[in-house]
Amino acid sequence: MYAETEPGGAAERTAFRRAEKQYKLYKPPSRKGRSKSRGKQAGGGGFGGGGDLSAVVDFHALLAAGEGELPAGIRRCDRASFHLPVFCFLDRPGFYFIPGALSTEEQCYWIRESLKTFPQPPNRTNLTATYGPISDLFIAAKNQKILVEVQSSNGQERVEQNNVGENAHPGKFKFVDGSEIQKEERPKSTMAAALVRKLRWSTLGLQFDWSKRNYDVSLPHNKIPDDLATLAKKMAVPAMPSGEEFTAEAAIVNYYGPSDMLGGHVDDMEADWTKPIVSISLGCKCIFLLGGKTRDEAPTPMFLRSGDIVLMAGEARERFHGVPRIFTEGDQQDISGLVSELSDGDDRFILDYIHNSRININIRQVY
Ligand SMILES: O=C(O)CCC(=O)C(=O)O
């Protein structure tokens, strides 16, 4: 699904790669050095450790500006059958941007689901290959549990079953309280909280096999949760062929930490490209690049904020796209709504996580 990074040397040869690098390296002017860096931009602009974001399309600002003239190449494509404002690009058919599609309450709900429910087996995550299926990772992290290896690769039992907590897993690892075992007894152990931070993706519904770059229908899976499927069906409307309904069959949840990025790629593994990918942004703001059918075409950068939804259908499915940068704590992350909504006791752990993280849920009709 995601194209690999080109071998060294090729990295900056294309317009897409150059844009990725520019935004990845963007640094907000420090308060102290603000006038200095402004002066630098005026004298030639450019990126590489400074730079500016003036070319980044901000659909929230366009929406707030009201009926005024839109920048060249951008238009409103609202639908009578759809209740929210929709933007699109004249030269990028099949791409739709729905700013602020989800309320703060809805965003919080989907953030909780993304952390607590979506990584649950049989859904697989990037951690599955190393640790086997892990149940209740988020609860374990909240309760400061440790994941320990209970059976070495030669099958030898490392820790007495009776000495450890109730969270036994079919794999070789299980959660225990730190106090329950001695340090020397756990040759391979990781704090559950550290594992939450290492979560990069989970797959829902039909499971995607990254090594084969295809769906593996033989892998055990649950169907997409009804409420997520309903949301996707509702939000897909502006991009759907008339008279048809979107059926959610698979989803990938991407978890981004402070310096994570998603390199340019095309999503071409689904059979029917007339159906959109419904892509939901949660948590910290990011820059999203929408490029052309090759990496040689310069991409259009745009901000994606928590609650925004993007649809990519038809021709837009062939376009390279990616996320070179997210804006975390102290760096214009734009999550004030979430901060007040998640400040209650039980949600504090989620708030700590989302302060420095972005989550993307992209939902697909595969067949
Ligand atoms: O994180 C995003 O907004 C984009 C995700 C994406 O492009 C993908 O998963 O294919």
The ligand as an SDF file (V2000), in Angstrom:
LIG
                    3D

 10  9  0  0  0  0  0  0  0  0999 V2000
   -2.6160   10.0580    7.6120 O   0  0  0  0  0  0  0  0  0  0  0  0
   -3.2030   10.4550    6.6160 C   0  0  0  0  0  0  0  0  0  0  0  0
   -3.9380   11.4600    6.6210 O   0  0  0  0  0  0  0  0  0  0  0  0
   -3.0300    9.7400    5.2900 C   0  0  0  0  0  0  0  0  0  0  0  0
   -3.0580    8.2590    5.4330 C   0  0  0  0  0  0  0  0  0  0  0  0
   -2.8510    7.5620    4.1400 C   0  0  0  0  0  0  0  0  0  0  0  0
   -2.5670    8.1510    3.1390 O   0  0  0  0  0  0  0  0  0  0  0  0
   -2.9710    6.1200    4.0640 C   0  0  0  0  0  0  0  0  0  0  0  0
   -3.0900    5.4320    5.0860 O   0  0  0  0  0  0  0  0  0  0  0  0
   -2.9430    5.6020    2.9300 O   0  0  0  0  0  0  0  0  0  0  0  0
  1  2  2  0
  2  3  1  0
  2  4  1  0
  4  5  1  0
  5  6  1  0
  6  7  2  0
  6  8  1  0
  8  9  2  0
  8 10  1  0
M  END
$$$$
